[in-house]
Amino acid sequence: MSDLSLQRRQGLALPLLSLPQPRLLALTGLLLVAAAAAVSIGAVPVPLLELVVDRSGVTPLQRMVFTELRLPRVALAGAVGAALALAGACLQGLFRNPLAEPQLIGVSSGAALGAIAMIVFGEALALPEALSPYSLPAAAIVGAVAVTGALYAFASRQGHGGVTTLLLVGIAVNALAGVGIGLFTWLANDGELRSLTFWSLGSFGGTQWETALPAMVLIAAATAWLLPTARRLDLLQLGELEAARLGVCVVALKRRLVFGVAVAVGAGVAVAGIIGFVGLVVPHIARLLGGVHHRYVLPASALLGATLAITADLGARTLVVPAEMPVGLITSAIGAPFFLWLVLRLRR
């Protein structure tokens, strides 16, 4: 190994040993505060402290609201937010592009297309009842895998053409997915149309443990699959050739990232629909708070993404009581101005 390669390896290894771990603890605390507020606040207030310490002051209605409505909804919102943010951080590292994001480059649209196809044609497939809870996440994952793999193959063939190429490909992918979604919408009946509206706006309404647990298991597995790639993602930022010289199997790393991102995004979209800009905004906030090393960025993005999704869902169900806003509108209202600021900053 040359002296230059050794110096670069050491230069990457030393900062990883001195990462701002207290900031991860602070982000964990922030997530717990957001979750506690989300399960407590609502049309039926739930005194969380009394529920944990002394249950005598908690009514059966409050207990039912907590265990059957609020808790699964908050848990699912946190899992989906963490999945989207972690997927965004991994895609930005994989493409070496700060604008890579599951929705922006079409991964979320591909997952939604697979899920909607299952909604429309699921009855015709006559799947066994034991497989029905997993059919929707599986279809969404297949759609996400197809889009992510095709997108990376095109970007690699074009030599990583930068922001413009990635955005143009993402626009084309979203347009093609929109054609498929429109076709399925035209074929759907009235009951299926209500479900399709759910996908187009994104929501955690009506969450139950039976639907949340399969998605949460898949997201947890994808998170455990993606987090160990942090150091290799740091080396990949030097370029594929240099990363290979430093011992990274680039092809295996690409496949691992593509599969892990597809599972995380597919499971999230299957249960919550398209929730935009979480994967774009959160990784940048994480880098602003604690640096660019992926050993910090990946877990920080997951924690911040969970916090943002839980907070956005809390706002969605409390801002216009008794109605409920789609959570995708709130995340888009946050993410769109940030995206414009990021594009202007990159141009400067």
C-alpha positions as CSV (number, residue, x, y, z in Angstrom):
1,M,0.0,0.0,0.0
2,S,1.3,3.4,-0.9
3,D,2.0,6.1,1.7
4,L,-0.7,8.2,0.2
5,S,-3.3,5.5,0.6
6,L,-2.1,4.8,4.1
7,Q,-2.4,8.4,5.0
8,R,-5.9,8.6,3.6
9,R,-7.0,5.5,5.4
10,Q,-5.6,6.9,8.7
11,G,-7.2,10.3,8.0
12,L,-10.6,8.6,7.6
13,A,-10.2,6.3,10.6
14,L,-9.1,8.8,13.2
15,P,-12.2,11.1,13.0
16,L,-14.4,8.0,13.2
17,L,-13.0,7.3,16.7
18,S,-13.8,10.8,17.9
19,L,-17.3,11.3,16.6
20,P,-19.8,13.4,18.5
21,Q,-21.5,10.5,20.3
22,P,-23.1,12.9,22.9
23,R,-25.0,14.5,19.9
24,L,-26.5,11.1,19.1
25,L,-27.7,10.8,22.7
26,A,-29.2,14.3,22.5
27,L,-31.0,13.3,19.3
28,T,-32.3,10.2,21.1
29,G,-33.6,12.3,23.9
30,L,-35.3,14.6,21.4
31,L,-37.0,11.6,19.8
32,L,-38.2,10.4,23.1
33,V,-39.7,13.8,23.9
34,A,-41.5,13.9,20.5
35,A,-42.9,10.4,21.0
36,A,-44.1,11.2,24.5
37,A,-45.8,14.4,23.3
38,A,-47.4,12.5,20.3
39,V,-48.9,9.8,22.5
40,S,-50.2,12.3,25.1
41,I,-51.7,15.0,22.9
42,G,-54.9,14.6,20.9
43,A,-58.6,14.8,21.0
44,V,-58.5,12.4,24.1
45,P,-55.6,13.6,26.3
46,V,-53.6,10.7,27.8
47,P,-51.6,11.5,31.0
48,L,-48.5,9.5,30.2
49,L,-46.9,9.9,33.6
50,E,-50.1,8.6,35.4
51,L,-50.3,5.8,32.9
52,V,-46.8,4.6,33.7
53,V,-46.7,5.3,37.5
54,D,-50.3,5.2,38.8
55,R,-53.0,3.7,36.5
56,S,-55.8,4.5,38.9
57,G,-56.3,8.0,37.4
58,V,-56.5,6.7,33.8
59,T,-59.9,5.9,32.3
60,P,-60.5,2.8,30.2
61,L,-61.0,5.1,27.2
62,Q,-57.6,6.7,27.6
63,R,-56.0,3.3,28.0
64,M,-57.6,2.0,24.9
65,V,-56.6,5.2,22.9
66,F,-53.1,4.8,24.1
67,T,-52.6,1.1,23.4
68,E,-54.7,0.6,20.3
69,L,-54.5,4.0,18.5
70,R,-51.7,6.3,19.6
71,L,-48.9,3.8,20.3
72,P,-49.0,1.9,17.0
73,R,-49.4,5.1,15.1
74,V,-46.4,6.8,16.8
75,A,-44.3,3.7,16.5
76,L,-45.0,3.4,12.8
77,A,-44.4,7.1,12.1
78,G,-41.0,6.9,13.8
79,A,-40.1,3.7,11.9
80,V,-41.1,5.2,8.5
81,G,-39.4,8.5,9.2
82,A,-36.2,6.8,10.2
83,A,-36.4,4.5,7.1
84,L,-36.8,7.4,4.7
85,A,-34.1,9.6,6.3
86,L,-31.6,6.7,6.4
87,A,-32.4,5.8,2.8
88,G,-31.8,9.4,1.8
89,A,-28.4,9.5,3.6
90,C,-27.4,6.2,1.9
91,L,-28.5,7.4,-1.5
92,Q,-26.6,10.7,-1.2
93,G,-23.5,8.7,-0.2
94,L,-23.9,6.1,-3.0
95,F,-24.5,8.7,-5.7
96,R,-22.1,11.2,-4.1
97,N,-24.9,13.7,-4.8
98,P,-26.5,16.0,-2.2
99,L,-29.9,16.0,-4.0
100,A,-30.4,12.3,-4.0
101,E,-33.6,11.4,-2.1
102,P,-36.1,8.6,-2.4
103,Q,-39.0,10.6,-3.7
104,L,-37.0,13.1,-5.8
105,I,-35.3,10.4,-7.8
106,G,-38.3,8.2,-8.1
107,V,-37.7,5.4,-5.6
108,S,-40.8,6.3,-3.6
109,S,-42.9,6.5,-6.8
110,G,-41.7,3.0,-7.8
111,A,-42.6,1.6,-4.4
112,A,-46.0,3.3,-4.6
113,L,-46.5,1.9,-8.1
114,G,-45.8,-1.7,-6.8
115,A,-48.1,-1.2,-3.8
116,I,-51.0,0.3,-5.9
117,A,-50.7,-2.6,-8.4
118,M,-51.1,-5.0,-5.5
119,I,-54.2,-3.0,-4.2
120,V,-55.8,-3.2,-7.7
121,F,-54.9,-6.8,-8.6
122,G,-54.4,-8.4,-5.2
123,E,-57.8,-10.0,-5.1
124,A,-57.2,-11.6,-8.5
125,L,-54.0,-13.2,-7.3
126,A,-55.9,-15.1,-4.5
127,L,-53.0,-15.1,-2.1
128,P,-53.2,-17.3,1.1
129,E,-54.5,-15.4,4.1
130,A,-51.3,-15.9,6.0
131,L,-49.4,-14.0,3.3
132,S,-51.8,-11.1,2.9
133,P,-50.1,-8.8,5.5
134,Y,-46.8,-9.1,3.6
135,S,-48.1,-8.8,0.1
136,L,-48.3,-5.0,0.0
137,P,-44.8,-4.5,1.5
138,A,-43.4,-7.1,-0.9
139,A,-44.9,-5.4,-4.0
140,A,-43.6,-2.0,-2.8
141,I,-40.1,-3.5,-2.3
142,V,-40.1,-5.0,-5.8
143,G,-41.0,-1.6,-7.3
144,A,-38.4,0.2,-5.2
145,V,-35.7,-2.4,-6.1
146,A,-36.5,-2.0,-9.8
147,V,-36.3,1.8,-9.8
148,T,-33.2,2.0,-7.6
149,G,-31.3,-0.6,-9.6
150,A,-32.2,1.0,-13.0
151,L,-31.4,4.5,-11.7
152,Y,-28.0,3.5,-10.4
153,A,-27.2,1.6,-13.6
154,F,-28.1,4.6,-15.7
155,A,-26.1,7.0,-13.5
156,S,-23.1,4.7,-13.6
157,R,-23.2,4.5,-17.4
158,Q,-23.4,8.2,-17.6
159,G,-20.4,8.6,-15.4
160,H,-22.3,10.2,-12.5
161,G,-23.3,13.2,-14.5
162,G,-24.0,15.3,-11.4
163,V,-27.1,17.1,-10.1
164,T,-28.6,17.8,-13.5
165,T,-28.4,14.2,-14.8
166,L,-29.8,12.8,-11.5
167,L,-32.7,15.3,-11.4
168,L,-33.6,14.6,-15.1
169,V,-33.6,10.9,-14.6
170,G,-35.7,11.3,-11.4
171,I,-38.2,13.4,-13.3
172,A,-38.5,10.8,-16.0
173,V,-38.9,7.9,-13.5
174,N,-41.5,9.9,-11.6
175,A,-43.4,10.6,-14.9
176,L,-43.4,6.9,-15.9
177,A,-44.5,5.9,-12.4
178,G,-47.2,8.5,-12.6
179,V,-48.5,7.0,-15.9
180,G,-48.7,3.6,-14.2
181,I,-50.4,5.0,-11.1
182,G,-52.9,6.8,-13.4
183,L,-53.6,3.6,-15.3
184,F,-54.3,1.7,-12.1
185,T,-56.5,4.6,-10.8
186,W,-58.5,4.3,-14.0
187,L,-59.0,0.5,-13.5
188,A,-59.8,0.8,-9.7
189,N,-63.2,0.6,-8.2
190,D,-64.7,3.0,-5.7
191,G,-63.2,1.1,-2.7
192,E,-59.8,0.9,-4.2
193,L,-59.9,4.6,-5.2
194,R,-60.1,5.5,-1.5
195,S,-57.0,3.5,-0.8
196,L,-55.2,5.1,-3.8
197,T,-55.9,8.5,-2.4
198,F,-54.2,7.4,0.7
199,W,-51.0,6.6,-1.2
200,S,-50.9,9.9,-3.1
201,L,-50.9,12.1,0.0
202,G,-49.3,10.0,2.7
203,S,-50.9,9.4,6.1
204,F,-50.5,7.3,9.3
205,G,-54.3,7.4,10.0
206,G,-55.9,4.1,10.8
207,T,-52.7,2.4,11.8
208,Q,-53.1,-0.9,13.7
209,W,-50.5,-3.3,15.1
210,E,-51.5,-5.9,12.5
211,T,-50.4,-3.7,9.6
212,A,-47.6,-1.8,11.4
213,L,-45.6,-4.7,12.8
214,P,-44.7,-6.4,9.4
215,A,-43.4,-3.0,8.1
216,M,-41.6,-2.2,11.3
217,V,-39.8,-5.6,11.2
218,L,-38.7,-5.0,7.6
219,I,-37.5,-1.5,8.4
220,A,-35.6,-2.7,11.4
221,A,-33.9,-5.4,9.3
222,A,-33.0,-2.9,6.5
223,T,-31.6,-0.5,9.2
224,A,-29.4,-3.3,10.6
225,W,-28.3,-4.1,7.0
226,L,-27.4,-0.5,6.1
227,L,-25.8,0.9,9.3
228,P,-22.6,-1.2,9.0
229,T,-21.8,0.3,5.6
230,A,-20.9,3.6,7.1
231,R,-17.1,3.3,6.8
232,R,-17.2,2.0,3.3
233,L,-19.5,4.9,2.3
234,D,-16.9,7.3,3.6
235,L,-14.2,5.6,1.5
236,L,-16.6,5.7,-1.5
237,Q,-16.6,9.5,-1.4
238,L,-13.0,9.4,-2.6
239,G,-14.2,7.7,-5.8
240,E,-14.8,4.2,-6.8
241,L,-11.2,3.5,-7.9
242,E,-9.7,4.8,-4.8
243,A,-12.2,3.0,-2.6
244,A,-11.4,-0.3,-4.3
245,R,-7.6,0.4,-3.7
246,L,-8.4,0.8,0.0
247,G,-10.1,-2.6,0.2
248,V,-13.8,-1.8,-0.6
249,C,-15.7,-4.3,-2.8
250,V,-17.5,-1.5,-4.6
251,V,-19.9,-3.8,-6.5
252,A,-21.0,-5.6,-3.3
253,L,-21.4,-2.3,-1.5
254,K,-23.7,-1.0,-4.3
255,R,-25.8,-4.1,-4.2
256,R,-26.1,-3.9,-0.5
257,L,-27.1,-0.3,-0.5
258,V,-29.6,-0.7,-3.3
259,F,-31.3,-3.7,-1.7
260,G,-31.3,-2.1,1.8
261,V,-32.7,1.2,0.5
262,A,-35.4,-0.5,-1.5
263,V,-36.5,-2.6,1.5
264,A,-36.6,0.4,3.8
265,V,-38.5,2.7,1.4
266,G,-40.8,-0.1,0.1
267,A,-41.9,-1.1,3.6
268,G,-42.5,2.6,4.5
269,V,-44.4,3.4,1.4
270,A,-46.5,0.3,1.7
271,V,-48.0,1.4,5.0
272,A,-47.9,5.2,4.8
273,G,-47.9,6.2,1.2
274,I,-45.6,8.8,-0.4
275,I,-44.1,11.1,2.3
276,G,-41.8,13.5,0.6
277,F,-38.6,15.4,1.4
278,V,-37.8,13.5,4.6
279,G,-34.9,11.8,2.9
280,L,-33.6,15.0,1.5
281,V,-33.9,17.4,4.4
282,V,-32.9,15.2,7.3
283,P,-29.4,14.0,6.2
284,H,-28.4,17.6,5.6
285,I,-29.6,18.7,9.0
286,A,-27.6,15.8,10.5
287,R,-24.4,16.9,8.7
288,L,-24.9,20.5,9.8
289,L,-25.2,19.3,13.4
290,G,-22.3,16.9,13.6
291,G,-20.2,16.5,10.5
292,V,-20.1,14.4,7.4
293,H,-18.8,11.0,8.5
294,H,-21.4,8.4,7.8
295,R,-20.8,6.6,11.1
296,Y,-22.5,9.6,12.6
297,V,-24.7,10.7,9.7
298,L,-26.5,7.4,9.2
299,P,-27.8,6.9,12.9
300,A,-28.3,10.7,13.3
301,S,-30.4,10.7,10.1
302,A,-32.5,7.8,11.4
303,L,-33.1,9.5,14.8
304,L,-33.9,12.9,13.2
305,G,-36.2,11.3,10.6
306,A,-38.2,9.5,13.2
307,T,-38.5,12.8,15.2
308,L,-39.6,14.7,12.2
309,A,-42.2,12.1,11.1
310,I,-43.7,11.9,14.6
311,T,-43.8,15.6,14.9
312,A,-45.4,16.1,11.5
313,D,-48.0,13.4,12.2
314,L,-48.8,15.1,15.5
315,G,-49.4,18.3,13.6
316,A,-51.4,16.5,11.0
317,R,-54.0,15.3,13.5
318,T,-54.1,18.3,15.8
319,L,-53.9,21.4,13.6
320,V,-57.3,21.1,12.0
321,V,-59.3,19.2,14.6
322,P,-61.6,17.3,14.1
323,A,-60.3,16.8,10.6
324,E,-56.9,15.3,9.8
325,M,-54.3,16.6,7.3
326,P,-52.2,14.3,5.2
327,V,-48.8,14.1,6.8
328,G,-47.2,14.3,3.4
329,L,-48.4,17.9,3.0
330,I,-46.6,18.9,6.2
331,T,-43.3,17.3,5.3
332,S,-43.5,18.8,1.8
333,A,-44.2,22.2,3.2
334,I,-41.0,21.9,5.3
335,G,-38.9,20.2,2.6
336,A,-39.8,22.3,-0.5
337,P,-38.3,25.6,0.8
338,F,-35.2,23.7,2.0
339,F,-34.8,22.1,-1.4
340,L,-34.9,25.5,-3.1
341,W,-32.3,26.9,-0.6
342,L,-30.1,23.8,-1.3
343,V,-30.3,24.2,-5.1
344,L,-29.4,27.9,-4.8
345,R,-26.5,27.2,-2.4
346,L,-25.1,24.5,-4.8
347,R,-25.3,27.0,-7.7
348,R,-23.3,29.5,-5.8
